[in-house]
Amino acid sequence: MPDFIGEQTANAIHNWGEGVTPPCLVKAYAQVKKSALLAVNDVDPSLGIEIFKKVIEVLDRVIGGEFNHLFKLPLKQGGQELV
């Protein structure tokens, strides 16, 4: 397992096998996270502009599909498999 894979993800891969999280799900999740960050930052910009910009940059890269190959969990890991 690569170093950046956490214990819970490693356990899920062990129990359910390695798969691919659908890119559309990864993109949608990142879009929600970005929208939430933008809204929170409007109310409370205490995160700091540099961190805020970096997180937005990474979320844009996730939305663009750059990291799709790193999302290794099949949907059945969550108890529901799409067919």
Buried (B, 14 or more C-beta within 10 A) or exposed (E): EEEEEEEEBEEBBEEBEEBEBBEEEBBEBBBEBBEEBEEEBEEEEEBEEEEBEEBBEBBEEBBEEEBBEEBBBBBEBEEEEEE
